[in-house]
Structure formats: C-alpha cells, structure tokens
Amino acid sequence: MATSPAHAAQPVAPLSFAQVLERLGIYAALVIVLFQTLYPLLWVLFGSLKTKSELINNVWGPPSSLVFDNYIQAWKMADMGTRIFNSVTVTVLSLAILLVVVTPCSYALARLRFPGRNLITGLVVGSMLVPPQVLAIPLFMVARDLGIINSTIGICFIYAASIMPLSIFIMRSFFMSLPFDLEDAARVDGAGRVTILFRIMLPLARPGMALIIIFGFIEVWNDFFLAFLLLRQPDVQTIPLGLVNFFQQYDSLWNLYFAALMITTLPVIALFVLMQRQFIAGLTAGAVKA
C-alpha cells in the first residue's frame, strides 16, 4: 500500500550555524549547573565513606573502599538520634501551625472583599524583605519575657511566623487563580465559606500547599540562626546546632563530619523525591497562572 502524501515523512531542515551554537551554549550551561549542584553532594558522600588518612591523601576522588562504620560513629558521637527527633518534632509542629494559619488567611486575602485587604497584602509582601537577623535582639527579649527560651513549642510558633509571609503570598496566588464560578455554584447548592474552602478550594490548591511544605521543611530543618538564639540546652537542640557542636569537638575527623552531614541531608532528599510531582506541578502552575 502506497504512503499517502499527507503521511509522507517530511525532510528535516538542517540547523543553521547560529542554532547549533545556541544549543551548544544551552547544553554547556546545563552541564555546568548540574556539576555545581551534584558534585558538592558527591564530594561529601565520598568523604563520608573514606578513612581519615584516605580523606587527607585523596581529597577529591572517590573512596578506594567503603567505610560505613563512619555513619555509626557519627551517629553516636554527635548524638544524632536526639537531634533528629528534636528536628522532626520542631519541623512537623511548625508546618502544622503554618498550614492552620496560612490557609484561611490566604483564602480571605484572595477571595473576600473587605476594607484594608490591599494594605494587609502589602504588609505581608513587605515583611518578606525583613531579614530575621534584624529582629534578633527584640525577638530574644520577647521570647525571654514569654518564657519560651529552650521551649520546643515556643520556637515552633516563631518558625511558623517567619515562614508565614512567603507562604501566604504563594497560597494567595493559587487561590486567586481558581475560577469564581466554582464558588458561585457551591453557594447555589447551599455551601458556606468553610465548606467551600475545605472541600473545593483546598483540593485544587494542593500544589501550592506542596510548595510551602517543601520550602518550610527546608527552612526549619536547616535553620541555625533561630535555633542558636533560642535553644540553649543540649536536650532540645536541633541538627544544625548538633553539627556545629560536633565539629567544634572533633574538628579533625572530617570523614565523620561528612557522614553526619549526609545523615542530615537524607530527609530533605527523601521529602523532595516523595513530593517532586506536586512540587513541579506547583511551580508550573504558578508560572502559567501568574
């Protein structure tokens, strides 16, 4: 059977010299970004699997033999079990407080009409520009007066407040992108604001929630400044403080320090792998709807 002209293979036009250079430039930039992203992680991974002497003699290359005992020693010497438990507790509670407060606030700023809405939105956006270091002294004084120094619950509220402006900004954008016809149809069926928010709006805004969960998790999990400011007792300190203390005590055991760093990094990598589909969907949706 002869192939019809409509289905015949069309010849591919050769690329011009300018197009070839453009593609080569894009590929070269991607390779550079990939190398800058992956090599530091691989370097720490390689160092965590070497002996101390091999790390000194072979700084940049892969290990000749895998020394998994470094992870066991780092876990014990840095008291990683207590630090990870504290970090998980603080992170989960902070994100729970964040979602409970951010969800209705973002919905109200995006869908409700009330006096001062634009002013509140401007204050939220403006507060994103204030670095936490500027508020260190007043924050410490307020925390001291409230008695929440060395308090896990207290620092959770502070973490939630520090991430709240960006989270409200993200969720408000997602709520604003949803069509108002959905709310109108729900009101016709007799649904109230609470029902509309939790049964209609939130399921559609899940990519935005995934974004703030990932951003919030990384922010709280890796934070050193607020933890150093407010958590002084060893039994309540989180992983970043534990890593600093471990390095100060054993500053020559770089292979064990690298092993502790890898243990700290694994939960972040696991979270991103589990939520990468929602994360990419959130970024894509935000880019298209903006």
C-alpha positions in Angstrom: 0.0 0.0 0.0 1.5 3.3 -1.1 2.0 6.0 1.5 -0.2 9.0 1.0 1.4 12.4 0.5 -0.2 13.6 3.8 1.6 10.9 5.8 4.9 11.0 4.0 7.9 11.8 6.1 8.8 15.4 5.9 12.5 16.2 5.5 14.1 17.8 8.5 15.8 21.1 7.7 19.4 21.3 8.8 20.2 23.6 11.7 21.9 26.8 10.9 25.3 27.6 12.5 23.7 30.1 14.9 21.1 27.5 16.0 23.9 24.9 16.6 25.8 27.5 18.7 22.7 28.3 20.7 22.0 24.6 21.5 25.7 24.0 22.4 25.5 27.0 24.8 22.3 25.7 26.4 23.8 22.2 26.9 27.0 23.7 28.3 25.1 25.8 30.8 23.1 22.8 31.9 26.2 20.7 32.3 27.8 23.5 34.5 24.7 23.8 36.6 24.4 20.0 37.0 28.1 19.8 38.0 27.8 22.6 40.5 24.7 21.0 42.0 25.7 17.4 42.2 29.5 17.5 42.8 29.4 19.1 46.3 26.9 16.4 47.4 29.0 13.6 45.8 32.1 15.1 47.4 30.5 14.9 50.9 29.3 11.4 50.1 32.7 10.2 49.0 34.3 11.8 52.1 31.9 10.2 54.4 32.9 6.7 53.1 36.7 7.2 53.5 39.0 6.7 56.4 40.7 9.8 57.9 44.0 9.1 56.3 42.5 8.4 52.8 40.5 11.6 53.0 43.7 13.5 53.6 45.6 11.8 50.8 42.6 11.6 48.4 40.5 14.7 48.9 38.6 14.9 45.7 38.4 11.4 44.3 36.0 8.5 45.1 36.9 6.2 48.0 39.0 3.1 47.4 36.9 1.2 49.9 33.5 1.9 51.5 33.8 2.6 55.3 30.2 2.5 56.5 31.4 2.5 60.1 31.8 6.3 59.8 28.0 6.6 59.9 27.7 4.5 63.1 30.4 6.5 64.8 29.0 9.9 63.7 25.5 8.8 64.9 26.8 8.0 68.3 29.4 10.8 68.8 27.1 13.6 67.5 24.0 12.2 69.4 22.2 12.2 66.1 19.2 10.3 67.4 18.2 13.1 69.9 19.0 15.8 67.3 16.9 14.2 64.6 14.0 13.6 67.0 14.1 17.3 68.0 14.3 18.5 64.4 11.5 16.2 63.3 9.3 17.4 66.2 10.0 21.1 65.6 9.6 20.8 61.8 6.3 18.9 61.9 4.8 21.2 64.5 5.9 24.3 62.8 4.4 23.2 59.4 1.2 22.2 61.2 0.9 25.6 62.8 1.8 27.2 59.5 -0.9 25.4 57.4 -3.6 26.1 60.0 -2.9 29.8 60.0 -1.9 30.3 56.3 -4.9 28.5 54.7 -7.7 30.8 56.0 -5.6 33.9 55.8 -4.6 33.3 52.2 -8.2 32.4 51.2 -9.5 35.6 52.8 -6.9 37.8 51.1 -7.6 36.2 47.8 -11.4 35.7 47.7 -13.0 38.0 50.2 -13.7 41.7 49.8 -13.1 43.8 52.9 -11.6 47.2 53.8 -7.8 47.1 54.2 -7.3 44.0 52.2 -4.7 45.5 49.9 -2.9 47.1 52.8 -2.6 43.8 54.6 -1.4 42.1 51.4 1.2 44.9 51.1 2.4 44.4 54.7 2.7 40.7 54.1 4.8 41.2 51.0 6.9 43.9 52.7 7.6 41.7 55.7 9.3 39.2 53.3 12.1 41.8 52.8 13.0 42.0 56.5 15.9 39.6 57.4 15.5 37.7 60.7 18.9 39.0 61.9 17.4 42.5 62.2 14.9 41.2 64.7 17.3 39.1 66.7 17.5 41.3 69.8 13.8 42.1 70.1 12.9 38.5 69.3 15.2 37.2 72.1 13.8 39.7 74.6 10.2 38.8 73.8 11.0 35.1 73.9 12.7 35.6 77.3 9.8 37.6 78.7 7.3 34.9 77.5 9.5 32.2 79.0 9.9 30.2 75.7 13.7 30.1 75.7 14.6 26.4 75.3 10.9 25.6 74.5 10.2 23.4 71.6 6.6 24.6 71.3 7.7 28.2 71.5 10.2 28.0 68.7 7.6 26.3 66.5 5.4 29.3 66.6 8.4 31.5 65.8 9.3 29.3 62.9 5.8 29.4 61.6 5.7 33.2 61.9 9.0 33.5 60.0 7.8 31.4 57.0 4.2 32.8 57.0 4.7 35.8 54.7 6.1 33.8 51.8 3.5 31.0 52.4 0.6 33.5 52.4 2.0 35.0 49.2 2.2 31.6 47.5 -1.2 30.3 48.6 -3.0 33.6 47.9 -1.7 33.4 44.3 -3.1 29.9 43.9 -6.5 30.8 45.4 -6.7 33.9 43.1 -6.0 31.7 40.1 -9.1 29.5 40.7 -12.3 30.5 38.9 -15.0 32.2 40.9 -17.7 30.0 39.1 -16.8 27.2 41.4 -17.7 29.2 44.5 -20.9 30.5 42.8 -22.0 27.0 42.0 -21.3 25.9 45.6 -23.3 28.8 47.1 -26.2 27.9 44.9 -26.1 24.4 46.4 -26.1 26.0 49.9 -22.4 25.6 50.8 -20.9 28.0 53.3 -17.4 29.6 53.3 -15.9 26.9 55.4 -17.3 24.1 53.2 -16.1 25.9 50.0 -12.6 26.4 51.5 -12.0 22.8 52.7 -14.0 20.8 50.1 -13.5 22.8 46.9 -10.6 25.3 47.2 -8.0 23.3 49.2 -8.1 20.2 46.9 -7.4 22.4 43.9 -4.7 24.3 45.7 -2.7 21.2 46.7 0.3 22.1 44.5 0.6 25.4 46.4 0.5 23.5 49.7 3.2 21.2 48.5 5.3 24.2 47.7 5.0 25.7 51.1 5.5 22.4 52.8 8.8 21.8 50.9 10.1 25.3 51.4 9.0 25.3 55.0 10.6 22.0 55.7 13.9 23.0 54.2 13.8 26.3 56.1 13.1 24.8 59.5 15.3 21.7 59.1 18.4 23.7 58.1 17.9 26.7 60.3 20.8 27.6 62.6 20.2 31.2 63.5 16.9 31.0 65.4 17.9 27.6 67.0 21.2 29.1 68.2 19.3 32.1 69.5 16.5 30.3 71.4 17.7 26.7 72.1 20.5 26.6 74.6 20.0 23.3 76.4 21.6 20.3 74.6 18.5 18.1 75.1 16.3 20.4 72.9 18.8 21.4 70.3 18.2 20.5 66.6 20.5 19.0 64.0 22.3 22.3 62.8 23.4 23.0 66.4 24.4 19.4 66.9 26.6 19.6 63.8 28.3 22.7 64.9 29.0 21.3 68.4 30.2 18.0 66.8 32.6 19.9 64.5 33.9 22.0 67.4 34.7 18.9 69.5 36.2 16.8 66.7 37.4 19.3 64.1 39.9 16.9 62.7 37.5 14.0 62.0 36.3 15.3 58.6 35.1 11.9 57.5 32.8 11.5 60.4 31.6 15.1 60.0 30.8 14.3 56.3 28.9 11.3 57.5 26.8 13.4 59.9 26.1 15.9 57.1 24.8 13.0 54.8 22.5 11.8 57.6 21.2 15.3 57.9 20.7 15.7 54.2 18.8 12.4 53.6 15.4 13.5 55.0 15.4 16.6 52.7 16.2 14.4 49.7 13.6 11.9 50.6 10.9 14.6 51.0 11.7 16.0 47.6 11.6 12.6 46.0 8.2 11.8 47.6 6.7 15.2 46.7 8.6 16.1 43.5 5.5 15.7 41.3 3.5 18.1 43.4 6.4 20.4 43.7 6.9 20.6 39.9 3.2 21.0 39.4 3.1 23.9 41.8 6.0 25.6 40.1 4.5 25.1 36.7 1.0 26.2 37.8 2.4 29.3 39.4 4.4 30.1 36.2 1.4 29.7 33.9 -1.2 31.4 36.0 1.0 34.3 37.0 
